[in-house]
Amino acid sequence: MTRDYWQGKSYAKRDAHPDPPKKKYTQAHMDVVAESVKAVYDAREQTPGLKRMYEPKYLRFFQARFEPV
């Protein structure tokens, strides 16, 4: 497919084009995810909790401040 095709330039049947390419994950990707989830789960007793001390009005998830419980 050409760049013009995906940008919708000079394409006669715009409604007839196929879906854009989809992301593909390999077995190696899934193995890394599974190992990571297992490592976090196994360390759950050693991981301290956090208490939110400050949460701004905007972008609160990125700028919040925490302290250990």
C-alpha positions as CSV (number, residue, x, y, z in Angstrom):
1,M,0.0,0.0,0.0
2,T,1.2,3.5,-0.7
3,R,1.3,6.4,1.6
4,D,-1.3,8.2,-0.4
5,Y,-3.6,5.2,0.0
6,W,-3.5,5.4,3.8
7,Q,-4.0,9.2,3.8
8,G,-7.0,8.8,1.6
9,K,-5.6,10.8,-1.3
10,S,-6.8,10.1,-4.8
11,Y,-8.5,6.8,-4.0
12,A,-11.7,6.3,-6.0
13,K,-13.4,3.8,-3.7
14,R,-12.6,5.1,-0.2
15,D,-15.2,2.9,1.5
16,A,-13.9,-0.3,-0.2
17,H,-10.3,-0.2,1.3
18,P,-9.3,-3.0,3.7
19,D,-8.7,-2.4,7.4
20,P,-5.4,-0.8,8.4
21,P,-2.7,-3.3,9.5
22,K,-3.2,-4.7,12.9
23,K,-0.5,-5.1,15.6
24,K,0.9,-8.6,15.8
25,Y,2.3,-10.1,18.9
26,T,4.6,-13.1,18.8
27,Q,4.9,-15.9,21.3
28,A,8.1,-14.2,22.6
29,H,6.0,-11.1,23.4
30,M,3.5,-13.2,25.3
31,D,6.3,-15.1,27.2
32,V,7.8,-11.8,28.4
33,V,4.3,-10.6,29.6
34,A,3.7,-13.9,31.4
35,E,7.1,-13.8,33.1
36,S,6.6,-10.2,34.2
37,V,3.2,-10.8,35.6
38,K,4.4,-13.9,37.5
39,A,7.4,-11.9,38.9
40,V,5.1,-9.1,40.2
41,Y,2.7,-11.7,41.7
42,D,5.5,-13.6,43.4
43,A,6.9,-10.4,44.9
44,R,3.6,-9.2,46.2
45,E,4.4,-9.9,49.9
46,Q,7.7,-8.0,49.7
47,T,6.3,-5.0,47.9
48,P,5.2,-2.3,50.3
49,G,1.9,-0.4,49.6
50,L,1.8,3.3,48.8
51,K,-0.4,6.0,50.2
52,R,-1.3,9.0,48.0
53,M,-0.2,12.2,49.6
54,Y,-0.8,14.7,46.8
55,E,-3.0,14.6,43.7
56,P,-3.1,17.6,41.4
57,K,-6.3,18.6,39.5
58,Y,-4.8,17.9,36.1
59,L,-2.6,14.9,35.1
60,R,-3.1,13.4,38.5
61,F,-1.9,10.0,37.6
62,F,1.4,11.4,36.3
63,Q,2.1,14.0,39.0
64,A,0.7,12.4,42.2
65,R,3.0,12.0,45.2
66,F,3.1,8.8,47.3
67,E,4.7,7.6,50.5
68,P,5.1,4.1,51.8
69,V,2.4,2.7,54.0
